Amino acid sequence: MRVSVLLTCYNHLRHLQLAYQSLLDQTFTEFEIIALDDGSTDGTREWLSAQTDPRLRLIFNETNLGTYATLNVGLREAKGEFIAVLNDDDLWAPEKLAQQVQYLDANPKAGLVHCGGWFIDGDGRRHPDPAPLGFPYPRTESGDILAAEIDHNQIIASSVLFRAPIVDSIGPFDPAYFGSGDWQMWLRIARVADIGYLDEPLCFYRVHGANASHQKEKIFRDDARIREWIATWEGDASLLARPGVKAALAHNRACLGTVYAWTGEVKKGRANYWKSWRMMPSRMKSLARWVLSFLPAKTFRRLG
């Protein structure tokens, strides 16, 4: 088996049917589909149970485990050489798997390949970049993109194909995260392998009211958790020697400062701005934010 597709499902029956069809429409066919339902109550389980494709396997969680614990269930069950993730509200172009398998076959140093695409709304119409998240216009090429990935997540989960054996060396998804566990996984892969990118519109990420990214408080906590974790890399001389990583780590400290400052922990924010500037004295923005952090909170948020 070449590819295991982890199809994550949770109360998106309206969109799931289109996501599943985009799997069946793939020109590359040597894959299994592991449908992972995390407690849907909208008819998703009944609809999945009625599907007859012999490549489909169903796993229904008895209780809601969350995104990354559910993905880890799929990783344990996967038989493929490569792993793909498709969220039940996203879509793939027919050539997505074919092009990515071809890329990984031709580039043995690459641990993961992702692709371009665009955002779509609930009705499938093209949607402007809501964050911006850097997709569908990644700021990286293929190769060592660790520094760019530290700056912010460049990789949409439904756009990836990665080598299954890499999980044996770096570990599975971290279920402690709410929405940044995929970013953390891509960072761990980028530490040990090259990352490939296909500049083709092969993945379509749906933006709608039920996206987990709309839950801002949990996202702020996730941001603090992952950026604190990245900050532990600052003493690793081998990482600091890689292109752009020292500057990226200084930027990470500044981002961490802003997360804390914007959530009311101004002293923590100030300390991280200071560390950012000390790491990279040319980052005058970090020093400026450190100065601004002494202003009243409302003024800081308006100016910072």
N, C-alpha and C positions, 0 to 999 in steps of 0.2 A: 504493500500500500504506500503510495507516494505522499498523499496529503490527507490530513485530518482537519476538517472544518468544524470549529466549535461555534455552533449557532446558539447564541445566548438569547433566551426568551423570557419576557416578563410583561404581560398585560399589553401587548401591542399587536393583537390579532389582526387589526386592520392593515398594518404594515407588514406583518410577518408573512402573509401570503405572497406579497411581491418580493420580499427578501428571499424566500424559499424558491420562487420561480427563477430569480436571478442565479441561484445555484444550479438549478436544472438546466439553465441556458448556457452554462460554461462550455467552451469548446474543448477544454481539458477535462477528461472524465474520470481519471484514476484517483478518485477521492472518496472518503467516507464522510457522512454528515452525522455529527453527534449533537443532537438537539438537547440543550440543557435548559429546562424550565425551572425557574426559581420561585414557583408558587403562584402562577397565574390563576386568575379567577374569572377571566373574560371569555372562556371557550378555547383558549390556546391549546390546552392539553388534548381536548377532544379533537380539534382540527389536526394536530400533529399525529394523533393516534390513527386517523383515517388515511394518512398518506401511505403510499404503497411502494415507493422507491426502495429497492433492496439495499441501497447504500446508507439508508437512514437508520440510526440507532437513537432511542429515546431514553433520556434520564430525567426523571421528575423528582426534584428535591422534596423531601417530606416537610421541611420547614424552609422559610426564606433564609438563605445563607449569605446573600449579597453577591455582588458582581465577581469579585476576585476569588472568593472561596468556591463559587460555582465554576469559574474557569479552571480552577485547580482540579475539580472533579473530572472535567473533560480532559485535562492533561494526563491524568492517571489512566484514563480509558483509551486514549488515542493510540492508534497503531501506525500512524503515518510517519514518514521520513521528515515531513514538514508540517507545521501547524499554521492554520489560518483562523482568524477570528471574524465572525460576521454577527454584528448585533442585529436583532430582529426588526429594527426600524431602518436599517441601512440597505443599500443596493450595490451590486457589482455589475460592471460591464462584462460581456461574455468572454473577453480575452484576458480577464484579470489573472486567473490562476495560470493559464498557459504562459503568459509573459513572465510571471514571477518565478515559476518553476524553471523556465529556461534561464533566467538570470542567475539563480542560485546554482544551477548545474554548471554554468560557465564561470562563476566567481566563488571558488572554494573558501576564500578568506572572509566572505560576507556571511554574517550570522543571521541577518534579517534584510528583507527588501520591502520597501513600502512604495506607494504610488500616489500620483496626483488624482484629481477629481474635483468635485465641488459640493457645496452644501445645497440641500433641497428642503423645501418646506413640507408640511403635512400632506399636501396634495401632489408632491413630486415636482413642483416648479423650482427652478434655480433660485437660491436664497443667498443674499450677501453674507460675507464672513461676519459672524456675530461677535467675535471676541476683540480683535482678530487673533486666531489661533495659529496662523501660518499655513493653513490648508485652505485652498488648494495651491498655494504658492510657497512651498518650502524654501527656506533661505540656505539650503545646503545642497551639495552635490553628493555623489557616492564616495565612500571611503571612511576616514576617521572623522566622524561628525560629533564626537563627544562634547566638545566645547559648545557647539550650537545647541545640542540637546540639553545641556545644563542651563543655558539661557532661558529656554522655555520648550515645552514639548512640541516637537515638529511632526509627530507621527500619530495619525488617526488610527485607533485600534482596528477598525474594519478594513484598513488598507494594508495590513501586514501579511507577510508570510515569513516564518522563521524556522530555523532548523530545530527539530525536536530534541536531538541530543544535547543542545546547549543548556536545556533546563536541568540536565543531570549535573552540570558543573556550577551553575549560578543559582539554582533553586527555582521554585514556582513563583506565581504571583503572591504578593504579600496581602493577605485578607484584611489587615488592619486599616487599609486605605478605603475611603469612600469612593473617590473618583480619580485618584492619581496613581493607582496601582499599575496601570498600563505604562504610564510615564516612567515609573520606577523600574519596571521590567525592561523597557527599552534602554534606559540608562545603564542597567547592569549588562545588557548585551553589548552596548556601545563601548563599554570598558574593555571587553575581551575580544571583540570582532569588529570588522568593518560593517557599515550599514549601506545598503544599496537603495537607490531611488530611481523609479521609472517615471519620467515626465510625460505621463499619459493619463487621460481622464478615465480611470478604471474603478473608482470607488466614489460613492455618493452618500454623504453623511446627512441624515435627516435632522433638522432643527424644528422642534415643536415644544409645546407647553409641558410635556411630561419628561423632557430630558433631565437626567440627574444633575447636569451642570447648572440648572436653575436653583438648586438648593445652596444658597450662597454661604450660610454659616458653616455648613459641613465642608464646603470647598475651601474656605479660609483656614479651617483646622487642618485640612489635607495639605494646603500650601505650606503651612508652618512645619508640618511633620516632614514633608519631603525635602524642604530646603534645609532643615536642621540636619537631615540625613546626608544630604550632599555636602554640607559644611564639614562633616567628619572626614572628608577626603583632603582637606587642606594640608595635612601633614604628609601626604603621600608624594614623595619626590618623583617617582616614576610618572605619576599623573601630571604633576606640575610641569614636567618636561615636554608634554605633548602640546601640539600647536593650539594656542588660544585658551588652554585650560585655566591658567592662573587668572587671566582676565575674566573668564567665565565664572570662576569661583568668587572673585571679588564682586561681580555683578550679582551672584547668588546671595551673598551677604546683604547687599543693598536691597534686593527683593525681600529677603527675610525681614529686614528692618521695616520695610513698608507694610508687610503683612501685620507685624506686631503693632506698629504705630496706628494703622487704620482700624485695628480691633481693640484699641484702648490700652495696650501694653507699651506705653511710650518709652519707658526706660529700656525695655528690651529692644525696641526699635532703634533707639539712639545708640545703644551699645553695638548693634550690628552695623549701623551706618559707619561708626568709628572703625570697626574691624575691616569693613570694606575699603575704606580710604587708606588704612595702614597697609593693607595688602597691596594696593595699587594706588599710590599717591597721585597718579595722573587722573584718577576718577574724581574730578572736582564736584561732580553732581552728588557723590556720596557725602563729601564734606559739607556741601550746601544743605543737604537734607539733615545732616547732623545738627547744623546751626538752626535750621528751621524747627527742629523737634523741640526746641526750648520755648517756642511760641505756644499760645493757647491752642488746644486741640482743634478747634474749629478753624482757626487761622491756618494751622499747619495743613489740614486736609484740603483747604481751598488753594493753598500755594504749593503744597508738596506733590 
